[in-house]
C-alpha cells in the first residue's frame, strides 16, 4: 500500500459518502478496539479517529481510510485490516497538535504504510 492510497476508502469497503460513522464500533483482525470518535471524508486524506476507551486507557488513535476492510452499516461496525497490537502501538492522535496541518498525518502514513503481519 502506498502512502497516497492509504488515505482513500477502498471501493470494496462499502463506504458511502455522507454516512456518519461516529459511534460505530471498530473491529481489528483479532477483536474490538473501540468506537469512532470522528471521521474525515477529505479527498486524499480520509481517516477515522478511534476512542479506545479502557482498552488502552482512553487513547485516541488515527486509522487511515485505507486500513478499512468493511463497513457494516446494519451492525454499525467498521472492520480494519490491522491487529489490536498494531493499533495499540500507533502514534496517539492529538487534536490540538493536528490543527488541520497536513504534515501531521505523515507520521501515520509512515506507521501504517509499513508492512503489517
C-alpha positions in Angstrom: 0.0 0.0 0.0 1.5 3.3 -1.0 1.4 6.5 1.2 -1.1 8.1 -1.2 -3.7 5.3 -1.3 -3.6 4.7 2.5 -5.8 7.8 2.8 -8.5 6.6 0.4 -11.5 4.4 1.2 -11.3 1.2 -0.8 -14.2 0.7 -3.2 -14.9 -2.8 -1.7 -15.1 -1.5 1.9 -18.6 -0.2 1.4 -18.0 3.4 2.3 -20.8 5.8 1.2 -20.0 9.5 1.3 -22.2 11.3 3.8 -22.8 8.3 6.1 -22.0 9.4 9.7 -19.6 6.7 11.2 -19.3 8.4 14.6 -20.2 5.9 17.3 -19.6 2.8 15.1 -17.6 0.0 16.8 -14.2 -0.7 15.3 -13.0 -4.3 14.9 -9.4 -5.2 14.4 -8.5 -8.5 12.8 -8.3 -10.0 16.4 -11.1 -8.2 18.2 -12.8 -5.0 19.2 -10.7 -1.8 19.8 -13.2 0.9 20.4 -15.6 3.4 18.8 -15.2 6.0 16.2 -15.0 9.5 17.7 -14.6 11.3 14.4 -14.0 10.7 10.7 -12.8 12.6 7.7 -14.1 12.4 4.1 -11.4 14.7 2.7 -10.2 13.6 -0.7 -6.7 12.1 -0.3 -6.6 12.4 3.5 -9.6 10.4 4.8 -9.3 8.8 8.2 -11.0 7.6 11.4 -10.2 8.7 14.9 -11.0 5.8 17.3 -11.5 6.2 21.1 -10.1 3.0 22.5 -11.8 3.6 25.9 -10.5 1.4 28.7 -8.7 -1.0 26.3 -5.6 1.2 26.2 -6.6 3.8 28.8 -8.6 6.2 26.6 -6.0 6.7 23.9 -7.3 8.2 20.6 -5.8 6.5 17.5 -6.0 7.6 13.9 -6.7 4.9 11.3 -6.2 5.9 7.6 -9.2 5.1 5.4 -7.1 2.6 3.5 -6.9 0.3 6.6 -10.7 -0.3 6.4 -11.8 -3.7 5.1 -15.5 -3.4 5.5 -18.1 -1.0 6.8 -21.2 -2.8 8.1 -23.9 -0.2 8.4 -26.5 -2.7 9.7 -24.3 -3.7 12.6 -22.7 -0.3 12.9 -19.2 -1.8 12.8 -16.1 -0.9 10.9 -13.6 -3.8 10.3 -9.9 -2.9 9.7 -7.0 -4.9 8.5 -4.7 -4.4 11.4 -4.3 -6.3 14.7 -5.1 -4.8 18.1 -1.3 -4.7 19.0 -0.5 -2.8 15.7 -3.2 -0.2 16.5 -2.2 0.0 20.2 1.4 0.8 19.2 0.4 3.5 16.7 1.2 7.1 17.4 -1.5 8.8 19.5 -3.8 11.2 17.8 -3.6 14.7 19.3 -6.4 17.0 18.1 -4.6 20.2 19.3 -1.3 19.2 17.6 -3.1 18.2 14.3 -4.9 21.5 13.9 -5.6 20.8 10.2 -1.9 20.6 9.4 -1.5 18.1 6.6 2.2 17.3 7.5 0.9 16.0 10.9 -0.7 13.0 9.1 2.7 11.9 7.6 3.7 10.1 10.8 0.6 7.9 10.5 1.2 7.3 6.8 4.7 6.1 7.7 3.5 3.9 10.5 0.5 2.3 8.7 2.3 2.2 5.4 4.9 -0.3 6.8 4.3 -3.9 6.0 1.9 -5.5 8.6 1.6 -9.0 9.8 
